[in-house]
Each structure stands twice: as structure tokens, then as C-alpha cells.
Amino acid sequence: MAYVDGFVIPVAKNKLDAYLEMARNAAAIWREHGAIEFRECVSDDVQPGKLTSFPQSVNLEDGELVIFSWIVYPSRAVRDAANEKIMQDPRMAEYMKAENMPFDGKRMIYGGFEMRVDL
């Protein structure tokens, strides 16, 4: 069964174009190393909740949007191998520098998930 890495990220509205450009470039690298899907979604209808919500999960600030993204791999083994290669890929070096990231990585939520239903 497929394996998914999921992300929720706050991005300043004035950095959205830079973020999407970075995502497009990163998608090519991820797919080269084994990803079969790479999705980036920009919040359109996410309201603060009473207990939890997407905005609360990333401590959303004024002027920011929530990005919900995921990367699909054929398996966890492919994902683990891909992530190792991606972190060593020289094309990623510039994106990995904190000053070049168009988002606050400290407020990013991410994790790996086993896909159990795929209809």
C-alpha cells in the first residue's frame, strides 16, 4: 500500500509565489527520487475552531495562509530512500537554508502515514 508524507505550513501571503516556485522545483526532485504524487493546496475556507483547526495548528498570524500538502510514494521503503537522497541532493541545498525558506519551518506540522483506504 502507498505511503504519504503530510504537511501543514503557514506561509505569508506576500511569500506565496516564492513558496509555490520552491514547491514546483522541489516536486521535480521528489518525483525523480520516487514520489508518485506531489500536491500543494492553499487555504481557501479554513476557519479558526473552538478547540482545534488548521489555523490554530500552525499558530496562523495575520497576513498568512495555511498550506496543506502531501507527497505519495509507492511504499514506506521508497519514501525512506527518497528522503535520504533528497537531503543529499545538491539542488536542495539552497532551499534548506533557513534564510531562503519562504515559510516558518518551526510552525510546520508533518508526518508519515500508511495509506489504508484508496478509492
Order of alpha helices (4+ residues) and beta strands (2+ residues): beta-alpha-beta-alpha-beta-alpha-alpha-beta
